[in-house]
Amino acid sequence: MRETVPPFREPTLKGDYRRPDPDAHAGPHEPGLACRPAASCVEPGPIDGLDGGEGDGVGRGARELVLTFSGTWDVSTIGRMTARLLHRCTEVGKACVVQGDVPVVHLDLTEVTRLDTAGAQLLCRAAAGMATAGAHVVWHVSDHGQSTLLDRVRAIDTAAVPRARRISPVVGALNAIGASIVEELEQTRSITGFLGMFLVSLAAAVARPWRLRWVSIVHHMEQTGIQAVPIVALLTFLIGLVTAYMGSEQFTRFGAQVFVVNLIEVSTLRELGVLLTALIVAGRSGSSFTAQIGAMVANEEVDAMRSMGLDPMEVLVIPRVVALVLMLPVLTFIADFMGVLGGGIASWLSLGISPGAFAVRFQEITRLANFVTGLVKAPFFALIIGIVGCFQGFRVTGSAESVGRLTTQSVVESIFLVIVANAGFAILFMSLGV
């Protein structure tokens, strides 16, 4: 049997005002409230502080009051009734103070046809307000379902709801710093585990060379290496140019312009060439690795690979990292050459050192150890960039926001780890006397 839903009508509150009731035309299904004294009450007349309208029948000597509720009391109809009911409760509280004793307020819900949680919460709130004012509230509910709903709503202790604690800015800052440290430590552990998985998969692939995807490796060598040559060459050329100009300005003060060549040789071959190349590749290829793998994770392509028996580590990670490890030394060599070229042109223009004299002087002072030191660091930087980029790609959760956020995080972490590794290599080579 289908339940007949009463038609919606605007809520009214009978006898609440002296003016004519604007909702007198409403039907019996709308929420209604009537206030009258109990049958045992005497001395009819208005109570001080309680503006009873015609038909209220609230007496000055009344000690028992009946509030009769009727119609539908649900979330769609109680909007206009809330203020009126709470106003009635306030007047009842004032009447309790005037009478000087403990009156009894009967809440009669026998004529209520529909009651939901919102209506029950409003009624319980009104009853609690009258009880707080000193009245003794008695419920009269004939429907078992409504009685159960009211019992459950009354059982909710709103005072026990925890409130948001105020945290001082200092404590909040310390909490944020601690959370960041814990998150970074957890991420370091995860990256270390990912690196171990990569090394195990790479060892297995080297043991079985036919499992290596050479086409994919060559493709990524072109993307990460050949296509990066113009930007790497241009930037390192400009950096070499600026280094020579700054050095010439300082050395000229002491008449030691010729030592600009030494400055270019040490700074470019040992540090700037490989470091700038790694930073460029981290921003270019590392972000590309994260975005590509992250998009595949978001589109569930990685899950499809696993369901087909393919290892994402062999298909996605190994070709990218191997290609980057092979191409970064090549890019470093190009960066060294372009940096020295830029330094030579700046020395010619600012100091008048001819290209021939610059080449002879550069050949005399160049140490092979400086050149080899820069090239040795390149594969390690490439490994860091590739592992971090692929690791962050697999952390994507499926949204575009996650892809963008982790791509940015990948670049930042790669640059940070490359600089830290470069500092570690500098300390190591200095301790070895290289």
C-alpha positions in Angstrom: 0.0 0.0 0.0 1.4 3.4 -1.0 1.6 6.0 1.7 -0.5 9.1 0.9 1.8 12.1 1.3 -0.2 15.1 2.6 -0.1 18.1 0.3 2.3 20.9 1.2 0.9 23.9 2.9 2.5 26.9 4.6 2.8 26.5 8.4 0.6 28.5 10.7 0.4 29.1 14.4 -3.1 29.6 15.6 -3.8 32.1 18.4 -0.3 33.5 18.4 -1.2 37.1 17.4 -4.1 39.4 17.8 -4.2 40.3 14.1 -6.2 38.0 11.8 -4.5 34.8 10.9 -3.2 35.1 7.3 -3.2 31.3 7.0 -6.8 30.7 8.2 -7.6 29.2 4.8 -5.1 26.4 5.2 -6.1 22.8 5.4 -5.7 20.3 8.3 -2.4 18.9 7.0 -0.3 21.9 7.7 1.6 22.2 11.0 -0.4 23.9 13.6 -0.1 24.9 17.3 -2.9 25.7 19.7 -2.3 26.9 23.3 -5.0 26.5 26.0 -5.1 25.8 29.7 -5.9 22.4 31.0 -9.5 21.6 32.0 -8.7 21.9 35.7 -7.5 25.5 35.3 -9.6 28.4 36.6 -9.7 32.2 36.5 -9.5 32.7 32.8 -7.8 35.8 31.6 -4.5 36.9 30.0 -1.3 36.2 31.7 1.2 39.0 32.1 3.9 38.7 29.5 1.8 36.2 27.4 -0.1 37.8 24.6 -2.8 35.4 24.1 -5.1 36.0 21.2 -8.8 35.4 21.0 -9.5 31.8 21.9 -6.3 31.2 23.7 -8.1 30.8 27.0 -4.9 31.1 29.0 -5.9 32.1 32.5 -4.1 34.1 35.2 -4.5 31.3 37.7 -3.7 28.5 35.2 -1.0 26.0 36.4 -1.4 23.5 33.6 -1.0 24.5 29.9 -1.7 22.3 26.9 0.1 22.9 23.6 -1.7 21.0 20.9 0.3 20.3 17.8 -1.4 19.3 14.6 -0.7 18.7 10.9 2.7 17.9 9.3 5.9 18.8 11.1 8.7 18.0 8.7 11.7 19.7 7.2 9.7 21.1 4.3 7.0 22.8 6.4 8.5 24.0 9.7 10.5 26.9 8.3 8.0 29.6 9.3 6.9 27.7 12.4 10.2 27.7 14.2 10.3 31.4 15.2 6.6 31.2 16.4 7.1 28.1 18.4 10.2 29.4 20.1 8.4 32.7 20.8 5.6 30.7 22.4 8.1 28.9 24.6 9.6 32.2 25.7 6.2 33.5 26.7 5.5 30.2 28.6 8.8 30.7 30.5 7.7 34.2 31.4 4.4 32.9 32.6 6.2 30.4 34.8 8.1 33.2 36.5 4.8 35.1 37.0 2.9 32.2 38.6 5.6 31.6 41.2 5.2 27.8 41.1 6.1 24.9 38.8 3.5 24.7 36.1 2.8 21.7 34.0 3.0 22.0 30.2 1.4 19.2 28.2 2.7 18.7 24.6 -0.1 17.0 22.8 1.0 15.4 19.5 -2.0 13.2 19.0 -3.1 15.3 16.0 0.3 15.3 14.3 0.0 13.4 11.0 3.6 13.4 9.9 6.9 14.0 11.9 10.5 13.7 10.8 13.8 14.3 12.4 13.8 18.0 11.8 10.4 18.4 13.3 11.3 16.2 16.3 14.4 18.2 16.9 12.4 21.5 16.9 9.9 20.1 19.3 12.6 18.7 21.6 14.4 22.0 21.5 11.2 23.8 22.5 10.5 21.3 25.3 14.0 21.7 26.6 13.7 25.5 26.7 10.5 25.3 28.7 12.0 22.8 31.1 15.0 25.0 31.6 12.6 27.9 32.4 11.1 25.8 35.2 8.1 24.1 33.6 7.3 20.4 34.0 6.9 19.1 30.4 4.6 16.1 29.8 4.5 14.5 26.3 1.3 13.0 24.8 2.2 10.9 21.7 -0.2 8.3 20.4 1.9 7.1 17.4 4.5 4.6 18.3 6.9 5.6 15.5 6.7 9.3 16.5 7.4 8.3 20.1 10.4 6.3 19.1 11.8 9.2 17.0 11.3 11.7 19.8 13.1 9.3 22.3 16.1 9.0 19.9 16.3 12.8 19.4 16.0 13.5 23.1 18.7 11.0 23.8 21.2 13.0 21.7 23.4 15.1 24.1 24.2 18.2 22.1 26.4 19.4 25.0 28.7 16.5 24.4 29.5 17.5 20.8 33.2 18.4 20.9 34.1 21.9 19.9 37.0 23.0 17.8 40.0 23.7 20.0 41.8 27.0 19.6 45.4 26.4 18.8 47.9 29.2 19.2 49.9 30.2 16.1 53.1 29.0 17.5 51.7 25.5 18.3 50.1 25.4 14.8 53.4 26.3 13.1 55.2 23.6 15.1 52.5 21.1 14.3 52.8 22.0 10.6 56.6 21.6 10.7 56.4 18.3 12.5 53.8 17.0 10.0 56.0 18.1 7.1 59.0 16.3 8.6 57.1 13.1 9.2 55.7 13.3 5.6 59.1 13.8 4.1 60.6 10.9 6.1 57.8 8.6 5.0 58.3 9.7 1.4 62.0 9.1 1.7 61.3 5.6 2.8 58.9 5.1 -0.1 61.4 6.4 -2.6 64.1 4.2 -1.2 61.8 1.2 -1.6 60.9 2.3 -5.2 64.6 2.5 -6.0 65.2 -1.0 -4.7 62.3 -2.3 -6.8 63.9 -0.6 -9.8 67.3 -2.1 -9.2 65.9 -5.6 -8.8 63.8 -5.2 -12.0 66.8 -3.8 -13.9 69.1 -6.7 -12.7 66.4 -9.2 -13.9 66.2 -7.4 -17.3 70.0 -7.3 -17.7 70.1 -11.0 -17.0 67.5 -11.5 -19.7 68.3 -8.8 -22.3 65.5 -9.8 -24.6 63.1 -8.4 -22.0 64.5 -4.9 -22.4 62.3 -2.6 -24.5 65.0 -1.1 -26.8 62.5 0.7 -29.0 61.1 2.5 -25.9 64.6 3.2 -24.7 65.7 4.8 -27.9 62.4 6.8 -28.1 63.1 8.2 -24.6 66.7 8.9 -25.5 65.5 11.1 -28.3 63.0 12.9 -26.0 65.2 13.4 -23.0 68.5 13.9 -24.9 68.4 15.0 -28.5 65.4 17.3 -28.0 67.0 18.9 -25.0 70.2 19.9 -26.7 69.1 23.4 -27.9 67.9 24.6 -24.5 70.9 23.1 -22.7 73.4 24.5 -25.1 71.8 28.0 -25.1 71.6 28.3 -21.3 75.1 27.0 -20.6 76.5 29.3 -23.3 74.9 32.3 -21.6 76.1 31.1 -18.1 79.7 30.8 -19.4 79.4 34.2 -20.9 78.2 35.8 -17.7 80.8 33.9 -15.6 83.6 35.3 -17.8 82.3 38.8 -17.7 82.0 38.8 -13.9 85.4 37.2 -13.5 87.1 39.7 -15.9 85.7 42.6 -13.9 87.2 41.3 -10.7 90.5 40.1 -12.0 91.1 43.3 -13.9 91.5 45.1 -10.6 94.5 43.0 -9.8 95.9 42.8 -13.3 95.3 39.1 -13.5 93.0 39.0 -16.5 94.5 35.8 -17.7 93.2 33.9 -14.8 89.7 34.2 -16.2 90.5 31.1 -18.2 91.2 29.2 -15.0 87.9 30.3 -13.6 86.0 29.2 -16.7 87.8 25.8 -16.7 87.1 25.0 -13.1 83.6 26.3 -12.8 82.3 25.0 -16.1 83.9 21.6 -16.3 83.6 20.6 -12.7 80.4 22.2 -11.4 78.3 24.4 -13.6 78.1 22.2 -16.7 76.7 19.1 -15.1 74.6 20.9 -12.4 72.9 23.2 -14.9 72.2 20.3 -17.2 70.7 18.3 -14.4 68.5 21.1 -13.3 67.3 21.7 -16.8 66.6 18.0 -17.3 64.8 17.8 -13.9 62.4 20.6 -15.0 62.0 19.3 -18.5 62.1 15.5 -18.4 61.4 14.8 -14.7 58.1 16.6 -14.9 57.3 14.9 -18.2 57.8 11.4 -16.5 55.5 12.3 -13.7 52.8 13.7 -16.0 52.9 10.8 -18.4 52.8 8.1 -15.8 50.3 10.0 -13.7 47.9 10.4 -16.6 48.2 6.6 -17.3 47.4 5.9 -13.6 44.4 8.3 -13.7 43.1 6.5 -16.9 43.7 3.1 -15.3 46.1 2.1 -18.0 48.6 0.9 -15.4 46.0 -1.4 -13.9 45.2 -2.7 -17.4 48.9 -3.5 -17.8 49.0 -5.5 -14.6 45.8 -7.3 -15.7 47.6 -8.3 -18.9 50.6 -9.6 -17.0 52.9 -6.7 -17.8 55.2 -5.3 -15.2 54.9 -1.4 -15.1 58.4 -1.3 -13.8 59.7 -2.9 -17.0 57.4 -1.1 -19.3 57.4 2.4 -17.9 60.2 3.0 -15.5 63.3 1.1 -16.8 63.2 2.6 -20.4 62.8 6.2 -19.0 65.5 5.9 -16.4 68.0 4.0 -18.6 67.5 6.5 -21.4 68.1 9.4 -19.0 71.2 7.8 -17.5 72.7 7.3 -21.0 71.9 10.8 -22.3 72.7 13.1 -19.4 76.5 12.5 -19.7 76.2 13.5 -23.4 74.2 16.6 -22.5 76.9 17.4 -19.9 79.6 17.2 -22.5 77.7 19.5 -24.8 77.1 21.9 -21.8 80.8 21.9 -21.0 81.7 22.8 -24.6 79.1 25.5 -24.9 80.0 27.0 -21.5 83.7 27.2 -22.4 82.7 28.7 -25.8 80.7 31.4 -24.1 83.5 32.1 -21.7 86.0 32.4 -24.6 83.8 34.8 -26.5 83.3 37.0 -23.4 87.1 37.0 -22.7 87.7 38.1 -26.3 85.2 40.9 -26.2 85.9 42.2 -22.7 89.6 41.4 -22.2 90.9 41.3 -25.7 92.1 37.7 -25.3 92.1 36.2 -28.8 90.5 32.9 -29.5 93.9 31.3 -30.2 95.4 32.6 -27.0 92.4 31.5 -25.1 92.6 28.0 -26.6 96.3 27.7 -25.8 95.9 28.9 -22.2 92.9 26.6 -21.7 94.8 23.6 -23.0 97.7 24.4 -20.6 95.6 24.6 -17.4 92.9 22.1 -18.1 92.9 19.1 -15.7 91.4 15.9 -16.9 90.2 15.3 -13.3 87.9 18.3 -13.5 86.3 17.1 -16.7 85.9 13.5 -15.5 84.5 14.6 -12.1 81.7 16.4 -13.9 80.9 13.4 -16.1 81.0 11.0 -13.2 78.2 12.9 -11.4 75.9 12.9 -14.4 74.6 9.3 -14.3 73.8 9.7 -10.6 71.9 12.9 -11.2 70.0 11.2 -14.0 69.1 8.3 -11.7 67.8 10.7 -9.1 65.7 12.6 -11.6 64.3 9.5 -13.3 63.4 7.7 -10.0 61.8 10.7 -8.4 59.8 11.5 -11.6 58.5 8.0 -12.0 57.8 7.5 -8.3 55.6 10.7 -8.2 53.8 9.6 -11.3 52.7 6.3 -9.6 51.4 8.3 -6.6 48.7 10.1 -8.7 45.2 9.3 -7.3 43.1 9.9 -10.4 42.3 13.6 -10.5 43.8 16.4 -12.6 44.7 18.3 -9.5 46.7 15.3 -8.2 48.7 15.2 -11.5 49.5 18.9 -11.4 50.5 18.9 -7.7 52.7 15.8 -7.9 54.3 17.1 -11.1 55.3 20.3 -9.3 56.5 18.2 -6.3 58.5 16.0 -8.6 60.5 18.9 -10.0 61.1 20.5 -6.6 62.3 17.2 -5.0 64.5 16.4 -8.0 66.2 19.8 -7.9 66.6 19.6 -4.2 68.1 16.1 -4.3 70.4 16.9 -7.2 71.8 19.9 -5.3 72.2 17.8 -2.1 74.0 15.0 -4.1 76.2 17.6 -5.8 77.3 18.9 -2.4 78.0 15.3 -1.2 80.1 14.7 -4.3 82.0 17.9 -3.7 82.8 16.8 -0.1 83.8 13.4 -1.3 86.1 14.5 -4.0 87.7 17.1 -1.8 88.4 14.4 0.8 89.9 12.2 -1.9 92.0 15.0 -3.2 90.5 14.9 -6.7 
